[in-house]
Amino acid sequence: MLIRNAMLAATLLAATPALVSVAARPALAFDGWHTETVTAIPSKTSGYDYITYDSTNKHLFLGHRGEGLQVFDPVAQKLVTTLPGTAEHSANGATIIAEMDLGVVNSEDGTATPFKLSTLAMGETVKLAPGIDTSHYDPASKHLFFNTEPDKDNTPVLVVDPATMKVVATIPVATKKAEGAVADGAGKLYLAGQTEGKIFVIDTKVNTVTATWSSPACAKPTMIEVDARAKRLFVSCRALGTVKAALVVLNTDTGATIWSAEIGDGSDGLAYDEPTHRLFSTNGVHANLTVAQMLSPDSFKILETLATYNNAKVIAMDHENQKIYTMVAEGSANADKKINTLTSPYSANTTVPNTFRVIAISK
């Protein structure tokens, strides 16, 4: 059953003027994030992965795998459409390139499909690899970098020109599970190698791995954000053995660990709001949202942890309106089927029909 703690917290805050007044005072750190809306979308039994927000056209793109890439209007709180053909390819999510009015569907079958953000008109689907998890856009090189299925020794990261959808280079990265990545806008792409506990620094001018970093506080780096001006890299890390799940801050020049703090496990989403210097990590296994603050490039603190929903692990942020979006569906770990233990020993492998939800969180 979906956890309702966040909705209860929102009700209590609304009913208690003193708490609302305290949360509104800028001198205090506590923001009072809470669940604002929960919207049900008719669904079958498909899994889901990435969620992204198009701030120009006010659309959320939902990677609903076997049900396709779904376009959601968060203002009207309704499904706009499902992009044609994306269900057959099992859409994992979309990468947004606003400067080109371009979105790219990343699909589990190894295909990618470009589309116009403004009209949702679809381009030609191209086969790139045996399988694709996601892709990352680098504004310096104006290239896309695709996480693909690992081979015997590495994960081939494909470098693609989004204007033509042609592969221009392949970068072998020494990981069996390439996860989140972020570009600094100046020619570096930082990529998480989850299974090895490594951060790979890629020079996007020459498409080569130039450095490999690790942190004793980060067992399984998963999602990454960056503040290029402050020279700080933010990494959400899952637990492994005695090393707990953590939010870790690294120096972008040296890879040195600046700060770390324990968070809930199962993070698959990390957002950074540069104007407020707030960090948000969605932690699906422990069903909570961690909010942290950069006080200075060398000083950080956890502000609050909001109880959310079981497996609310991904994130998209509307920075202008200070809203956070995630998505969930009820699921079970069927012991007769293979369970993905990379996330937890009881990761859901069976989805309950008509339980898919889009969740908006605000303050």
RODO-2510 file (C-alpha; in nm, 4 decimals, decimal comma):
residues 363
     n   res          X          Y          Z
     1     m     0,0000     0,0000     0,0000
     2     l     0,1279     0,3474    -0,0775
     3     i     0,2603     0,5375     0,2200
     4     r     0,0418     0,8369     0,3151
     5     n     0,2701     1,0091     0,5660
     6     a     0,3432     1,3054     0,3382
     7     m    -0,0244     1,3826     0,2811
     8     l    -0,0876     1,3625     0,6562
     9     a     0,2040     1,5999     0,7186
    10     a     0,0632     1,8446     0,4632
    11     t    -0,2772     1,8351     0,6363
    12     l    -0,1226     1,8977     0,9774
    13     l     0,0790     2,1922     0,8483
    14     a    -0,2250     2,3469     0,6846
    15     a    -0,4214     2,3103     1,0075
    16     t    -0,1520     2,4644     1,2275
    17     p    -0,0971     2,8372     1,1598
    18     a     0,2000     2,8592     1,3967
    19     l     0,3901     2,5924     1,2016
    20     v     0,3101     2,7569     0,8689
    21     s     0,4367     3,0890     1,0042
    22     v     0,7641     2,9360     1,1235
    23     a     0,8213     2,7532     0,7943
    24     a     0,7686     3,0771     0,6016
    25     r     1,0383     3,2725     0,7886
    26     p     1,3458     3,2971     0,5641
    27     a     1,5800     3,2993     0,8643
    28     l     1,4862     2,9373     0,9435
    29     a     1,6128     2,6473     0,7366
    30     f     1,3065     2,4231     0,7497
    31     d     1,1043     2,4632     0,4290
    32     g     0,8108     2,2354     0,5048
    33     w     0,8023     2,0391     0,1791
    34     h     0,4855     1,8300     0,1461
    35     t     0,2766     1,6375    -0,1037
    36     e     0,0623     1,8808    -0,3001
    37     t    -0,1168     1,6538    -0,5494
    38     v    -0,1327     1,2854    -0,6406
    39     t    -0,2707     1,2101    -0,9876
    40     a    -0,3694     0,8598    -1,0950
    41     i    -0,3026     0,7502    -1,4527
    42     p    -0,4694     0,4372    -1,5956
    43     s    -0,1998     0,1734    -1,6283
    44     k    -0,1393    -0,1915    -1,6982
    45     t     0,1557    -0,3672    -1,5376
    46     s     0,4523    -0,1807    -1,6836
    47     g     0,7548    -0,0693    -1,4888
    48     y     0,8803     0,2880    -1,5039
    49     d     1,2084     0,4737    -1,4847
    50     y     1,3059     0,8359    -1,5560
    51     i     1,0929     1,1501    -1,5239
    52     t     1,1949     1,4844    -1,6816
    53     y     1,0435     1,8318    -1,6902
    54     d     1,0266     2,0644    -1,9913
    55     s     1,0095     2,4130    -1,8388
    56     t     0,9338     2,5835    -2,1714
    57     n     0,6275     2,3807    -2,2656
    58     k     0,5295     2,2848    -1,9103
    59     h     0,5309     1,9110    -1,9731
    60     l     0,6471     1,6178    -1,7656
    61     f     0,7811     1,3202    -1,9608
    62     l     0,7216     0,9863    -1,7909
    63     g     0,9302     0,6839    -1,8887
    64     h     0,6577     0,4228    -1,8506
    65     r     0,8486     0,1505    -2,0357
    66     g     0,5979    -0,0948    -2,1895
    67     e     0,3301     0,1749    -2,1925
    68     g     0,5532     0,4245    -2,3706
    69     l     0,6782     0,7775    -2,3119
    70     q     0,3827     0,9577    -2,1607
    71     v     0,3371     1,3350    -2,1660
    72     f     0,1762     1,4790    -1,8534
    73     d     0,0443     1,8307    -1,7913
    74     p     0,1259     1,9061    -1,4243
    75     v    -0,0895     2,2201    -1,4159
    76     a    -0,4044     2,0526    -1,5483
    77     q    -0,2997     1,7294    -1,3717
    78     k    -0,3803     1,5096    -1,6679
    79     l    -0,2174     1,2888    -1,9260
    80     v    -0,1754     1,4749    -2,2569
    81     t    -0,0691     1,1866    -2,4805
    82     t     0,1611     0,8884    -2,5204
    83     l     0,4180     0,9395    -2,7946
    84     p     0,3416     0,6966    -3,0791
    85     g     0,5637     0,3907    -3,1130
    86     t     0,7354     0,4380    -2,7786
    87     a     0,5490     0,1563    -2,6037
    88     e     0,6824    -0,0972    -2,8542
    89     h     1,0383     0,0140    -2,7799
    90     s     0,9835     0,0257    -2,3991
    91     a     1,0618     0,3895    -2,3238
    92     n     1,2857     0,4475    -2,0226
    93     g     1,2452     0,8251    -2,0354
    94     a     1,3415     1,1340    -2,2331
    95     t     1,6390     1,3681    -2,2496
    96     i     1,5519     1,7323    -2,3088
    97     i     1,7632     1,9719    -2,5176
    98     a     1,5711     2,2979    -2,4829
    99     e     1,8081     2,5038    -2,6986
   100     m     1,7287     2,2785    -2,9963
   101     d     1,3550     2,2361    -2,9209
   102     l     1,4432     1,8686    -2,9086
   103     g     1,3599     1,5713    -2,6934
   104     v     1,5071     1,2230    -2,7324
   105     v     1,3305     0,9056    -2,6188
   106     n     1,5718     0,6569    -2,4597
   107     s     1,4383     0,3017    -2,4921
   108     e     1,5240    -0,0312    -2,3351
   109     d     1,5503    -0,2040    -2,6740
   110     g     1,8501     0,0140    -2,7639
   111     t     1,6678     0,2632    -2,9835
   112     a     1,6433     0,6404    -2,9586
   113     t     1,3725     0,8588    -3,1099
   114     p     1,3973     1,2379    -3,1519
   115     f     1,0883     1,4580    -3,1210
   116     k     1,0078     1,8296    -3,1140
   117     l     0,9343     1,9575    -2,7666
   118     s     0,6997     2,2288    -2,8925
   119     t     0,4781     2,0090    -3,1121
   120     l     0,5619     1,6538    -2,9929
   121     a     0,6119     1,5595    -3,3598
   122     m     0,8164     1,2412    -3,3832
   123     g     1,1330     1,1867    -3,5848
   124     e     1,2815     0,8622    -3,7109
   125     t     1,3720     0,5933    -3,4574
   126     v     1,7338     0,4774    -3,4772
   127     k     1,8931     0,1642    -3,3344
   128     l     2,2060     0,2526    -3,1371
   129     a     2,2939    -0,0411    -2,9107
   130     p     2,1612    -0,3694    -2,7635
   131     g     2,0052    -0,1692    -2,4786
   132     i     1,9852     0,1875    -2,3498
   133     d     1,9294     0,3079    -1,9958
   134     t     1,9426     0,6849    -2,0470
   135     s     2,1364     0,9655    -2,2151
   136     h     2,2973     1,2920    -2,1029
   137     y     2,3342     1,6186    -2,2953
   138     d     2,6582     1,8172    -2,2924
   139     p     2,6054     2,1807    -2,4003
   140     a     2,9782     2,2362    -2,4585
   141     s     3,0127     1,9735    -2,7330
   142     k     2,6397     1,9744    -2,8182
   143     h     2,6498     1,5944    -2,8066
   144     l     2,4423     1,3286    -2,6342
   145     f     2,6135     1,0583    -2,4293
   146     f     2,4170     0,7303    -2,4096
   147     n     2,4494     0,4699    -2,1314
   148     t     2,4257     0,1311    -2,3027
   149     e     2,4410    -0,2319    -2,1959
   150     p     2,7845    -0,3363    -2,0655
   151     d     3,0020    -0,5751    -2,2628
   152     k     3,2603    -0,8115    -2,1151
   153     d     3,4880    -0,5446    -1,9702
   154     n     3,3211    -0,2032    -2,0045
   155     t     3,0092    -0,0030    -2,0668
   156     p     3,0266     0,1559    -2,4121
   157     v     2,9101     0,5169    -2,3811
   158     l     2,7928     0,6282    -2,7245
   159     v     2,8523     0,9878    -2,8297
   160     v     2,5737     1,0986    -3,0638
   161     d     2,5135     1,4150    -3,2647
   162     p     2,1484     1,4973    -3,1809
   163     a     2,1053     1,6923    -3,5061
   164     t     2,1635     1,3770    -3,7120
   165     m     2,1309     1,1006    -3,4494
   166     k     2,4613     0,9597    -3,5773
   167     v     2,7224     0,8008    -3,3494
   168     v     3,0397     1,0104    -3,3624
   169     a     3,2447     0,8246    -3,0987
   170     t     3,2346     0,5394    -2,8465
   171     i     3,3922     0,5742    -2,5027
   172     p     3,4719     0,2510    -2,3141
   173     v     3,4041     0,3141    -1,9448
   174     a     3,5245     0,0591    -1,6888
   175     t     3,1890    -0,0044    -1,5197
   176     k     2,9185    -0,2678    -1,5342
   177     k     2,6459    -0,0182    -1,4382
   178     a     2,6684     0,3331    -1,5770
   179     e     2,4128     0,5514    -1,4017
   180     g     2,3587     0,9262    -1,3644
   181     a     2,5792     1,1881    -1,5264
   182     v     2,6020     1,5647    -1,5419
   183     a     2,7886     1,8081    -1,7672
   184     d     2,9545     2,1185    -1,6242
   185     g     2,9036     2,3187    -1,9451
   186     a     3,2774     2,3638    -1,9914
   187     g     3,3732     2,0304    -2,1447
   188     k     3,3538     1,7825    -1,8583
   189     l     3,0953     1,5096    -1,8059
   190     y     3,0863     1,3349    -1,4685
   191     l     2,9460     0,9797    -1,4886
   192     a     2,8568     0,7434    -1,2009
   193     g     2,9837     0,3857    -1,2207
   194     q     2,7538     0,2271    -0,9647
   195     t     2,8880    -0,1266    -0,9298
   196     e     3,2508    -0,0134    -0,8921
   197     g     3,1811     0,2844    -0,6666
   198     k     3,3554     0,5208    -0,9086
   199     i     3,3005     0,8605    -1,0682
   200     f     3,4406     0,8850    -1,4211
   201     v     3,5437     1,2243    -1,5568
   202     i     3,5018     1,2472    -1,9340
   203     d     3,6597     1,5202    -2,1460
   204     t     3,3832     1,5874    -2,3991
   205     k     3,6208     1,7662    -2,6364
   206     v     3,8216     1,4487    -2,7041
   207     n     3,5694     1,1899    -2,5719
   208     t     3,8090     1,0256    -2,3296
   209     v     3,7980     0,9331    -1,9606
   210     t     4,0600     1,1556    -1,7990
   211     a     4,0131     1,0764    -1,4279
   212     t     3,8492     0,8225    -1,1991
   213     w     3,7438     0,9146    -0,8462
   214     s     3,5981     0,7405    -0,5449
   215     s     3,4872     0,8404    -0,1958
   216     p     3,4926     0,6250     0,1190
   217     a     3,1441     0,7585     0,1987
   218     c     2,9970     0,6549    -0,1383
   219     a     2,9558     0,2813    -0,1985
   220     k     2,7256     0,2943    -0,5022
   221     p     2,7183     0,6358    -0,6745
   222     t     2,3927     0,6680    -0,8641
   223     m     2,2815     1,0231    -0,9444
   224     i     2,4931     1,3363    -0,9930
   225     e     2,4419     1,7139    -1,0019
   226     v     2,6951     1,9977    -1,0211
   227     d     2,7487     2,3590    -0,9216
   228     a     3,0166     2,4569    -1,1722
   229     r     3,0772     2,8015    -1,0202
   230     a     3,1263     2,6601    -0,6720
   231     k     3,3277     2,3678    -0,8148
   232     r     3,1194     2,1156    -0,6260
   233     l     2,9869     1,7799    -0,7458
   234     f     2,6863     1,6301    -0,5661
   235     v     2,6394     1,2517    -0,5653
   236     s     2,3571     1,0422    -0,4205
   237     c     2,4881     0,6998    -0,3226
   238     r     2,3102     0,3759    -0,2392
   239     a     2,4126     0,1515     0,0505
   240     l     2,6420    -0,1491     0,0234
   241     g     2,7518    -0,3684     0,3143
   242     t     2,8480    -0,1506     0,6082
   243     v     2,8588     0,1696     0,3994
   244     k     2,5263     0,3472     0,4340
   245     a     2,3359     0,5392     0,1678
   246     a     2,4743     0,8902     0,1517
   247     l     2,4722     1,2295    -0,0101
   248     v     2,8326     1,3165    -0,0933
   249     v     2,9964     1,6387    -0,2127
   250     l     3,3211     1,6295    -0,4116
   251     n     3,5606     1,8908    -0,5435
   252     t     3,5139     1,9043    -0,9233
   253     d     3,8857     1,9657    -0,9826
   254     t     4,0371     1,6990    -0,7587
   255     g     3,7603     1,4561    -0,6621
   256     a     3,8322     1,5136    -0,2934
   257     t     3,5417     1,4502    -0,0565
   258     i     3,4177     1,7772     0,0961
   259     w     3,1146     1,6533     0,2941
   260     s     2,8850     1,3548     0,3337
   261     a     2,5665     1,2723     0,5225
   262     e     2,3472     0,9650     0,5562
   263     i     2,0232     0,9605     0,3516
   264     g     1,7540     0,7039     0,2793
   265     d     1,8481     0,4141     0,0533
   266     g     1,7411     0,3580    -0,3053
   267     s     1,8056     0,7049    -0,4456
   268     d     1,7476     0,7239    -0,8200
   269     g     1,6869     1,0964    -0,8374
   270     l     1,8883     1,4050    -0,7444
   271     a     1,8060     1,7686    -0,8184
   272     y     2,0003     2,0856    -0,7435
   273     d     1,8354     2,4270    -0,7305
   274     e     2,1220     2,6719    -0,7801
   275     p     1,9435     2,9961    -0,6748
   276     t     1,8577     2,8527    -0,3314
   277     h     2,1553     2,6120    -0,3155
   278     r     1,9134     2,3340    -0,2180
   279     l     1,9739     1,9652    -0,2957
   280     f     1,6911     1,7108    -0,3208
   281     s     1,7382     1,3332    -0,3199
   282     t     1,4456     1,0941    -0,3747
   283     n     1,5143     0,7713    -0,1849
   284     g     1,2792     0,4958    -0,2989
   285     v     1,3661     0,2079    -0,0666
   286     h     1,3170     0,4168     0,2477
   287     a     1,0357     0,6230     0,0920
   288     n     1,1663     0,9670     0,1738
   289     l     1,2948     1,2909     0,0223
   290     t     1,6143     1,4424     0,1627
   291     v     1,6547     1,8215     0,1453
   292     a     2,0071     1,9564     0,1989
   293     q     2,1564     2,3051     0,1904
   294     m     2,4897     2,4351     0,0629
   295     l     2,5767     2,7087     0,3148
   296     s     2,9104     2,7667     0,1405
   297     p     3,1215     2,5512    -0,0929
   298     d     3,2754     2,3932     0,2168
   299     s     2,9708     2,3795     0,4448
   300     f     2,6532     2,1732     0,4040
   301     k     2,3683     2,0499     0,6226
   302     i     2,0586     1,8328     0,6004
   303     l     1,7495     2,0534     0,6415
   304     e     1,4660     1,8034     0,6445
   305     t     1,3543     1,4579     0,5371
   306     l     1,0018     1,4183     0,4049
   307     a     0,8237     1,0827     0,4174
   308     t     0,6966     1,0128     0,0655
   309     y     0,5793     0,6958    -0,1089
   310     n     0,7253     0,3496    -0,1449
   311     n     0,9588     0,3435    -0,4469
   312     a     0,9324     0,7181    -0,5134
   313     k     1,2905     0,7092    -0,6371
   314     v     1,3080     0,9459    -0,9378
   315     i     1,2842     1,3231    -0,9561
   316     a     1,2160     1,6175    -1,1846
   317     m     1,2109     1,9782    -1,0681
   318     d     1,0238     2,2869    -1,1806
   319     h     1,2772     2,5393    -1,0543
   320     e     1,0695     2,8458    -1,1412
   321     n     0,7724     2,7362    -0,9296
   322     q     0,9692     2,5359    -0,6716
   323     k     0,7872     2,2091    -0,7325
   324     i     0,9252     1,8572    -0,7310
   325     y     0,7756     1,5682    -0,9256
   326     t     0,8116     1,1954    -0,8859
   327     m     0,6089     0,8878    -0,9858
   328     v     0,5226     0,5543    -0,8290
   329     a     0,3155     0,2408    -0,8703
   330     e     0,2270    -0,0285    -0,6220
   331     g     0,4345    -0,3386    -0,6648
   332     s     0,5370    -0,6676    -0,5080
   333     a     0,8517    -0,8762    -0,5034
   334     n     0,7246    -1,2042    -0,6482
   335     a     0,9647    -1,4696    -0,5201
   336     d     0,8900    -1,6915    -0,8217
   337     k     1,0421    -1,4284    -1,0540
   338     k     1,3904    -1,2774    -1,0726
   339     i     1,4378    -0,9921    -0,8244
   340     n     1,6782    -0,7079    -0,9004
   341     t     1,8799    -0,7101    -0,5799
   342     l     2,0978    -0,4177    -0,6911
   343     t     1,8393    -0,1844    -0,5359
   344     s     1,7226    -0,4022    -0,2468
   345     p     1,6539    -0,7714    -0,1700
   346     y     1,2818    -0,6985    -0,2032
   347     s     1,2704    -0,4791    -0,5140
   348     a     0,9294    -0,4985    -0,6781
   349     n     0,9206    -0,7124    -0,9919
   350     t     0,5417    -0,7137    -1,0297
   351     t     0,3303    -0,4008    -1,0795
   352     v    -0,0317    -0,3717    -0,9704
   353     p    -0,2554    -0,2416    -1,2543
   354     n    -0,4052     0,1083    -1,2253
   355     t    -0,1809     0,2170    -0,9378
   356     f     0,0506     0,4453    -1,1380
   357     r     0,0683     0,7933    -0,9816
   358     v     0,2337     1,1259    -1,0594
   359     i     0,3173     1,3120    -0,7378
   360     a     0,3808     1,6849    -0,6974
   361     i     0,5691     1,8054    -0,3903
   362     s     0,5847     2,1707    -0,2908
   363     k     0,6443     2,3915     0,0133
***
